[in-house]
């Protein structure tokens, strides 16, 4: 890539059904653009449809076109995995939720709460 216009054109050419992939960070921080996923999803806590945003994926003007496209694909894959982790339940609990506290998970490790074969 050479400039933000080229990066913007590449990001605009990426698509996945039901998901918007947009470019940000092009104002005051134009040397560090990022892409972000956005979609309308049902909030599992309230049942209401809301616009949700994924994390920001840092891009660089030094990336190749392929690297930008691969980053967009990774953003979509991560979004879909996030949704799957929220939707999958065991005994009614989202045991793989991406929102579980790392401190709570660390506490389980310290308790040696493992399920292992003898």
C-alpha positions as CSV (number, residue, x, y, z in Angstrom):
1,X,0.0,0.0,0.0
2,X,1.1,3.5,-0.5
3,X,-1.6,5.7,1.1
4,X,-4.9,5.8,3.0
5,X,-6.9,6.1,-0.2
6,X,-5.6,2.7,-1.4
7,X,-6.2,1.1,2.0
8,X,-9.7,2.6,2.0
9,X,-10.4,1.1,-1.4
10,X,-9.2,-2.3,-0.4
11,X,-11.3,-2.3,2.8
12,X,-14.3,-1.1,0.9
13,X,-13.9,-4.1,-1.4
14,X,-14.1,-6.6,1.4
15,X,-17.5,-8.0,2.3
16,X,-19.3,-10.5,4.5
17,X,-23.1,-10.9,4.7
18,X,-24.6,-9.0,7.6
19,X,-21.3,-7.4,8.6
20,X,-20.0,-3.9,7.8
21,X,-16.2,-3.6,7.6
22,X,-15.1,0.0,7.9
23,X,-11.9,2.0,8.0
24,X,-11.2,4.4,10.9
25,X,-8.3,6.4,12.3
26,X,-8.0,8.5,9.2
27,X,-8.3,11.9,10.9
28,X,-5.8,13.1,13.5
29,X,-4.2,9.6,13.7
30,X,-4.0,9.0,9.9
31,X,-0.6,7.3,10.2
32,X,-2.3,4.5,12.1
33,X,-5.5,3.5,10.3
34,X,-7.6,0.7,11.6
35,X,-10.5,-1.4,10.4
36,X,-13.5,-2.4,12.5
37,X,-16.5,-4.7,12.2
38,X,-20.0,-3.5,12.9
39,X,-23.3,-5.4,12.8
40,X,-26.9,-5.5,14.0
41,X,-27.2,-8.3,16.6
42,X,-29.6,-9.4,19.2
43,X,-28.3,-8.5,22.6
44,X,-28.4,-11.8,24.6
45,X,-29.0,-9.9,27.9
46,X,-31.9,-7.7,26.8
47,X,-33.2,-9.4,23.6
48,X,-33.1,-6.1,21.8
49,X,-31.4,-5.6,18.4
50,X,-28.4,-3.3,18.8
51,X,-25.5,-2.1,16.7
52,X,-22.4,-3.8,18.0
53,X,-18.7,-3.0,17.1
54,X,-15.8,-5.4,17.1
55,X,-12.3,-4.5,18.2
56,X,-10.1,-2.2,16.2
57,X,-7.5,-3.9,13.9
58,X,-4.5,-1.7,13.4
59,X,-3.3,-1.3,9.8
60,X,-0.2,0.2,8.3
61,X,0.5,2.1,5.1
62,X,3.3,-0.4,4.7
63,X,1.0,-3.4,4.5
64,X,0.4,-5.2,1.2
65,X,-3.0,-5.4,-0.3
66,X,-3.1,-9.1,0.7
67,X,-2.2,-8.3,4.3
68,X,-5.1,-5.7,4.5
69,X,-7.6,-8.3,3.0
70,X,-6.3,-11.0,5.3
71,X,-6.7,-8.7,8.3
72,X,-10.3,-8.0,7.3
73,X,-10.9,-11.7,7.0
74,X,-9.4,-12.3,10.4
75,X,-11.6,-9.6,11.9
76,X,-14.7,-11.3,10.5
77,X,-13.5,-14.7,11.8
78,X,-12.9,-13.3,15.2
79,X,-16.3,-11.6,15.2
80,X,-18.0,-14.9,14.2
81,X,-16.1,-16.8,16.9
82,X,-17.1,-14.2,19.4
83,X,-20.8,-14.7,18.5
84,X,-20.4,-18.5,18.7
85,X,-18.8,-18.3,22.1
86,X,-21.7,-16.2,23.4
87,X,-24.3,-18.4,21.8
88,X,-22.9,-21.8,22.8
89,X,-24.0,-23.0,26.2
90,X,-23.5,-25.9,28.5
91,X,-26.2,-26.5,31.2
92,X,-27.6,-23.1,30.2
93,X,-24.3,-21.2,30.7
94,X,-22.1,-19.6,28.1
95,X,-19.0,-21.4,29.4
96,X,-16.8,-20.1,26.5
97,X,-18.0,-16.5,26.7
98,X,-15.4,-14.0,25.5
99,X,-16.7,-11.8,28.3
100,X,-15.5,-14.0,31.1
101,X,-13.0,-12.3,33.4
102,X,-9.4,-13.4,32.9
103,X,-9.0,-12.9,36.7
104,X,-11.9,-15.4,37.4
105,X,-10.4,-17.9,34.9
106,X,-7.0,-17.4,36.5
107,X,-8.6,-18.2,39.8
108,X,-9.8,-21.5,38.4
109,X,-6.4,-22.4,37.2
110,X,-4.9,-21.6,40.6
111,X,-7.6,-24.0,42.1
112,X,-6.4,-26.6,39.6
113,X,-10.0,-26.9,38.4
114,X,-9.1,-29.2,35.5
115,X,-11.0,-32.0,33.8
116,X,-8.2,-34.5,32.9
117,X,-7.9,-38.1,32.1
118,X,-6.2,-40.3,34.7
